[in-house]
């Protein structure tokens, strides 16, 4: 089942493990792209749910 969440940029333990998990896609958020990301994430999430 697809899951969308946020995780800290830096960190060990659970954070590092979550980022290395199979099937995980980590995307960085920047001020320049923040307005474009909701539509991109929605499209990825819809595709994953199909």
C-alpha positions in Angstrom: 0.0 0.0 0.0 1.4 3.4 -0.9 2.3 5.8 1.9 3.3 9.5 1.7 5.2 11.0 4.6 7.9 13.3 5.7 11.2 12.6 7.3 14.0 14.7 8.7 16.9 15.6 6.3 19.5 14.4 8.8 19.4 11.6 11.3 20.4 8.1 12.1 18.6 5.1 13.4 15.0 5.0 12.2 15.4 8.0 9.9 18.4 6.5 8.1 16.7 3.1 8.0 13.5 4.4 6.6 15.4 6.2 3.8 17.2 3.0 2.8 14.1 0.9 2.7 13.2 -0.8 -0.6 10.6 1.1 -2.6 11.2 4.4 -0.8 11.6 7.5 -2.9 13.2 10.4 -1.0 12.6 13.8 -2.6 14.1 17.0 -1.3 12.0 20.1 -0.9 13.5 23.5 -1.9 11.9 26.9 -1.8 12.3 27.1 -5.6 10.3 23.9 -6.2 7.9 23.9 -3.3 4.9 25.1 -5.3 5.4 22.5 -8.0 5.7 19.5 -5.7 2.0 19.0 -4.6 0.9 18.3 -8.1 4.0 16.0 -8.7 3.4 14.1 -5.5 -0.3 13.7 -6.2 0.4 12.3 -9.6 3.0 9.8 -8.2 0.7 8.8 -5.4 -2.2 8.2 -7.9 0.0 6.1 -10.1 1.2 4.0 -7.1 -2.4 3.4 -6.1 -3.4 2.2 -9.6 
